[in-house]
Amino acid sequence: MFHLNSLTEKFKEVLLAVLPIVAIVIILHLTIAPLETNLLIKFLLGALCIVVGLAIFLLGTDIGITPIGSQLGKGVAKSNKIWVVIVAGLALGFFISIAEPDLHILGKQIAAVTGGVISSNSILLNVSLGIAVMITIGLLRIVFSFPLYKMLTGIYLVIFILSLFTSNEFLSIAFDASGATTGALTVPFMLALALGVSSLKKVGKKSKEDSFGLVGIASSGAIIAVMLMNILGGEREVQGALDVNPNETISILQSFITTIPTISKEIFIALFPILAIFIGYQLFFLKLSKKKLIKILKGVVYVFIGLVLFLVGVNAGFMEVGSVIGYTIASRDNPVYLLLISFVLGLVTILAEPAVYVLTHQIEEVTQGYVKRKIILLALSLGVGTAVLLSMVRILIPNLLLWHMLLPGYMLAIGLMYVIPRMFVGMAFDAGGVASGPMTATFILAFVQGAAQAIEGADVLMDGFGMIAMVAMMPIITLQLLGLIFKLKSRKGGLQKNGNKK
């Protein structure tokens, strides 16, 4: 009964996340971007699979993946051995990242656009390795109480140096990979792992501060991994194109049936190592009760079923319609429609992400009501809407490159770290993972790439990617600015209080 009630709640959350996208597609279908009937039906069936699959997946994450992360985090902290932290960070970071659905979606998109020159598996393996290394560094930071703002400054200095030797095509992919790796599976696991380690190493406010930041550190590993993949691999000029057919007539059911076996195999291979590590830990160290163990194992089964349904829905029709609509609207030679729809998509997507509501409640609680959640929601939605809008502007203006936007953005973010309350540093960098959720990595990514294919002079590989990077960057700046406002308000309140005393 508990699982049924939880599943109902998750279903409502996901439905609210997907419905705005479905509504926009139907409105566009009836007005300026009509779709072929089979394509529209495939989209609606895909959306249904996404809603059901993501609801089951999120339930499984709550009762299976998150407890595994928390228990393993506590086990790492209790060991008090650096080699255990290093081994656990590398193993858990690699396997949890390679199972992330958003990364699978991005990998397939990269492979499709490059015609297989950059394979999906190479992206999955390299990015997961980068995430594993940075998760290990992040856990060691917690153990040794190294300041987060100093570590992030060093990490982004390394990224800046590597970017000087990275081609523009791979630069877009690198920052998109960063956003895609902080998805629905990795974020809860990382947060639980960080909380498990920090709670046993420290107490009180310091523990809360250190529980934030691991997601932000880990996501930088994806950027560094893809950059090194480009620099060491020697791939400098990679061409990209997207096959967009607005009059697709392939059988509706065939699209779904043919993808199920492949996706099921991929997800099983991805989840098995995580389960094996946990079972080994349970047998030798953890010794959970039979009831708790069965509950966690059920959660893992739910994650498997949910992931398969979700990815089948995405690959069988959902993303395809995003590409077609982006291509159709861009082909109308009226950039106003394209820019307006881009902004609206960003606006409604962030408002509908369930994780955003968790984050806003958390910030309101931590700041004791000084920063209202309505203000945070408004700021985040405007920020992400602007991020998608700027991504489209970048496609429309040939000489405007991704680093022209990311460099000043991250320089601002790094500068703000030194003036805002320390609590907001970890929150802000973790917030990028919240913003770049399932809808961003699927429909909006496909929409932007479809538009890039239609716009003359645009490159699908260089211009079509980079949108997730923009969406992941904006919440960092937004929350840091809110942290600065909170600091100024607190200082002003303190001054007024002292004045009254006098």
Secondary structure, 3 states (H helix, E strand, C coil): CHHHHHHHHHHHHHHHHHHHHHHHHHHHHHCCCCCCHHHHHHHHHHHHHHHHHHHHHHHHHHHHHHHHHHHHHHHHHHHCCHHHHHHHHHHHHHHHHHCCHHHHHHHHHHHHHCCCCCCHHHHHHHHHHHHHHHHHHHHHHHHHCCCHHHHHHHHHHHHHHHHCCCCHHHHHHHHHHHHHHCCCCHHHHHHHHHHHHHHHHCCCHHHHHHHCCHHHHHHHHHHHHHHHHHHHHCCCCCCCCCCCCCCCCCCHHHHHHCCHHHHHHHHHHHHHHHHHHHHHHHHHHHCCCHHHHHHHHHHHHHHHHHHHHHHHHHHHHHHHHHHHHHHHHHCCCCHHHHHHHHHHHHHHHHHHCHHHHHHHHHHHHHCCCCCCHHHHHHHHHHHHHHHHHHHHHHHHCCCCCHHHHHHHHHHHHHHHHCCCCHHHHHHHHHHHHHHCCHHHHHHHHHHHHHHHHHCCCCCHHHHHCCHHHHHHHHHHHHHHHHHHHHHHHHHHHHHHHHHHHC
